[in-house]
Structures are given as C-alpha cells and as structure tokens.
C-alpha cells in the first residue's frame, strides 16, 4: 500500500502504566518525591562547588558538570512520566518525541565522556601526582568539558536528522517510559537500516571507547595503589576514586544491560524496569554517593545551608 493511502501519524501515545488508578497515584507521588530529591541533590552539588573555593579543583568541576547533565536527563524524561502516571496516557508530537530522544542521548553520551575524563583526572592524581597541577590546568579542564558536550551534541545530529525524516503510518502507541530509539523505529513505516547502522557506529566513539579508556585507566590506578607500601597510603589513594568507581559500576552496569539484552518479551519488560532505574534512580543515587562519602562536599553543603539561614 502506498504512503498516500495510509494515515500519517503526527502524534505518539505513551501507555506505559496499565495498573489501577490507586497504583498509578502511588507511583506518581513516589516518582515526584524522587524527582524533587534528585533536582535538589544535584543542584546542591553544583552550588557547593561554585561557592566553595576549596572545591575549585578539576575533579569537582567535572562532578558539577556531571550533576548538571543528570538534571538535564531527569527534567527531560520525568515530567512526561509523571503525566503518564497521573493520567494513564500522554500524547506527544512526533517532533517532540524525537526531541526528547535527542536530549536524552546527548546527555547520556556527555555523561559517558565526562566519566572517562574523570577517570583520566584520577589517573593523573594517583599515577602521576607530581605533574598533576601542571597537566590538569583550568584551561584543559574547560576544554575537556566543552568537548564532552560538543561531541554529544554534534554526533547525535548525524542520527537525529534521518530520524526526523522517517514516516509514521500507524500504530502510534509507545509502550515505554520515554522516546528511546527502538520504540520509535518500531513504529516507522520507512526504512530504518541507515539509522540502525549509524547508531551502531556512533556507539563506538560515544560509549565503547570511553568504557575501554576507563578500564585501562583503572587498571593503571589499581596497579599504582597496590605498589604503595603503607596500608594508610593505599586506603587514602583508593578513597580519592572510590566514589567515582561506585558511580561507574552503577551507571555502566545498568546501561550495558539495557542495550545488550535480547529482544524477547520478558527481556523487554526487564528492559523497561532497568530503563526506569537508569533514568530515575541513577540521577538520585549519584549525589548521595558523592556527598555521603566525601567530607569536603558534606562540609560545603552544610556551609551552604548555614548561609541560606
């Protein structure tokens, strides 16, 4: 059947929650609470790093940008999920859905690159401490952060342009928490081979390469820590990267499982649950990991609260 005789879909309908009204209301309030705590937690880290001169170091500069990226992710996706939980359904234009997907993946790719940059920072601090200050200058930190954002923004355009030219002829129901690539491509009546190929190719510079770089960095970091003779010295060296390592395991563990799991019905349900954890709980957990395990952050947050009183 020709496209002229088919209905052109201009809106997508998200129907993720099939439970009762009571269940949806409970989920709505829990999700709203998590959303507010996530925003406050990440904003506190940004404010603390900005106003406390003791935190004007490369690691905290990268951390504040990571927190900002987490805010972008959660504000891009959670409001739509709240609307769906409250009303049972949300209608989104095709362009709005593609825009949500673009913002989500720009933020995700930026976070992957920032985590790699933070690994490099920890590598220099532990493996080459004498040259750390001269190498990790303010100028280099700024360039690294700018390029992390620009790389995600520019490379995702390669995928978003052909994605915006796809035709959608029905059905138009998305059974997912947000507009990810797979649900969008499933609804298209155009050829999606180019987009799938470009998505696979882009995964190397944006996802695979940072993971390999992080693994190699931590192999050298752990090797250097084990060479330290004193137990106190080893503990102190490991404590400087333990929070980052916990975030790495949480972040990449869920992300890798989501996008490598098989496309069976049971796996799709699990993928939905993991996507919920990744987009909602991961931005919530990260501020707690850094603040609860970091004395400087805790002192700075207390100082910030005392200034607000």
N, C-alpha and C positions, 0 to 999 in steps of 0.2 A: 504494500500500500504506500502511496506517495505521501510525502510530508504535507502536501497541500490538503489532503483528505483527513489528516489527523489533527487532533486538538493540540494546540501549542500550549504547553504548561508554563505559566508565568509565576506560579507560587508553589511552594512546598509546604506540606502539612507534617508537623512532627507530633507523633503519638507514641511517646516512649512509655508513659505510665498507664498501665491497664488495671491498676488496683482500685480499691474503693475510694470514695471521697475522703473518708477518715484517714486512710493510709496516705493519700496524697497530701492532706493538710499537715499531717505529722512530718512527712518528708519535707514539705515546704518550709516549716519553721526550723527544722534541723539544718536544712540547706542554707536558709537565711542566716542563722546563727554562725555557721561555718564561714559563710561569705563575709560577714562583718568582721569576724575574728581574723580572717585571712587578710583583709584590707588593713585593719588596724596593726596587725603584727608586722606586715611588710612595710607599711608606712613608718612605723616606729623605727625600724632598722635604717631606712633612708634618712629620717630626721636625725637620728642619733649620729650617723656617720657624717652628716652635713654640719651639724652644730658642734660636735666634739672634736677638738683639734687632735686629741690623742688617736682618733680613728682615721686621720687623714693619711692612710697608708694604702699601698696598691691593693692588698687583699680586701680591705673594707670598701674601697672604691669599686672593685669588681662585684663585691657582695651587694652593694646598694643598687647597682645596675641589674643584677640578677633578681633582686626583690622587685624592682620596677617592672621587669619582664613578667614576673609572676602576677603582678597586679594587672598587667595587660591581658594575660591569659584568663584570669578569673573574671574580670569585668567584661570580657568578650563573650564568655560562654555561660556563666552562672545566671545572669538575669534572664536569659532565654529559658534556662532550665527551671527557674523559679516560676516563670509564667506558665510553663507546661505543667509543673506540679500543681499549681493553683487552679488552672482552668482545664487541665486534662489534654489540651491541644494548643499548639501555637502555629500560626500561619506566617510564613516568611517568604518574601520575594526571592526569586532565583538569584538576582544580583546580590541581595542581602545575604543569602546563604553562602554564595561564593566569597563575598567579602569577609564573612565570619571565618570561613576556612582559611583564607589568605592571612588574616591577622593571627589566627591560631598558629599556623605553621611558621610565620615569620618569628613569632615569639618563641616557639619551640626550638627552631633552628638557632636563634640567637642565644638561647639558654645553653644549648649543646656546645656552642662555640665559646661561651663565657666559662663554662665548666672546664673546657680544655685550657683556656687562658689562666684560670685559677690553678689548674694543675701545674702549669708552667711556672707560675709565681711560687708555688710551694716547692717545686723542684729547685729553683734558684735559691730560695731561702734556706733550704736544708742541704743541698748538694754543693752549692757554690756561694756560701754566705758572705765571703769577703768581697765579692763583686756584685752582690745583690743591689745595693743602693745605686751604683753607677749604671747597671744594666736596666733595672726596672725604674726608670725615671718617670716623672709626671707626664712628660711628652709621650713616652712609649705607652704608658697606661691609657692615655686618652686616645691614641691611635688604635690600640688594640680593641677598645670598647667600640669606637666608631666603626671599625671594620667588621666587628661581630654583627652589629646592627645592619650595616650596609650590605653585607654578604647575604644575610637572610632576606632582606627586602628585595635586592636585585635578582637573586637566583630564583626566588619564588615567582617573580614576574614571568619567567620562562614557562612556568606551568600554568599560571593563572590566566594568561592571555588566551591560549587554546581552550582552556576550561570555560571561559566566558562565552566562547563561540559555539558551545555544544547546544544541540536541540533537545528539548524535553517534550515528549508527546504523551506522557502518562504511562503508569500511575505516578502520583506525586506525593506519596506518603513515605516519610523517612522514619524508620524505626531505630532511632539513635538519639543520643543526648545532644548532639550538635552536628554541624555540617562538616563531616570529615570527607575525605576523597572517595573512599569506597562506596558509601551510601549515595553520593552524588552520581558517580559513574554508573551505578546500577540502574538509575532512573533515566539515563540518557538513551536516546534512540539514534545517536550519531556514533561514528567510530571513535573509540577511546584508546586505541592502540598507541598513538603518539604520546598521549598524556601519561599512560601507564609506563611507557618506556622512559620518558623524561623524568618521571617520578623516581624510577629505579636508578637512573644515572645520577640525579641530584642527591640521592640518599648517601652517596659516597663522600662528596665534599662536606655535606651538612651534618651527617650522622655517623657514618662509618669511620671517616678519617679522625674526627675528634675522639671517638672511643679508642681507636688504636693509639693515638697520641697520649691519651690519659693513662692507658695501661702501661705504655713504655715509660711514662714519667713516674708512675708509682712503683714500677719495678726498680728504677734507679733510686727513688726516695726510700723505699723499704730497705734496699741494699745498703744505702748510706746510714740509715738509722741503726741497722744491725752491726755496723762497724764501730759504733760509738761504744767506748769501753764501760762507762758508768751506767748503772741502771737508771739513775735520776736523769741523766742526759738523754737516754733513749726515750723515757717517758715524756720529757719536755719536748723533744723533737716530734714525737708522734702526736702529742696533743695539739700541735700547731696545724696539723692537717686532718685530724680525726673527724671534725665536723664536716669538712668538705668531702671526706671519704664516705661518711654516712649519707650525705645528700646524693652523691654519685650512685651509690648502691640502690637507694630508693628510686631515684629519677630514672636511671637507665634500666634497672631491673623491670619496672612496670612497662616502660616504653618499648623495650625489646620484645617482651612477651606479647604485647598488644599487636605489634606489626609482624610477628613471625608465627603466630598461632594459625592453625588450619582454618579453612572457611566452612566448617561444619556448623550445624545449627546449635549444638551445645557450646562449641567454641565461640560462636557469635555472641551468645548470651554472656559467656565469661568475658569476652572482649568488651562488651558494654559495661560490665561491672568494673573491669580494670580501667576503662576509659573514664568512668566516674571517679575512681580513686585518683587517677593521674591528673585530671583537670580540676578536681575539687580539693582532695585531701593533701596532695603533694604541695601545692602552694600554702596550705595551712601548716604542714609539718615543718617545712624548711625554716621559717622564722624561729620556731621553738628549738630546733636542733642547734641553730647558731646562738640564740640568746641564752638558752639554759646551760650550754656547755662553754660559754665564753664570758669571762669575768669582765672584760672591757665593755662588751655590749651591754651586759646587765647594769654595770655602773653608769654607763651613758644613758640608758633608758630611765634609771632612777633619777639621774640629774635632769633629764628632760621633763619628767613628771613634776619634779620639785620646782622647775622654772614655770610650769603651767599653773601651779597652785597660787 
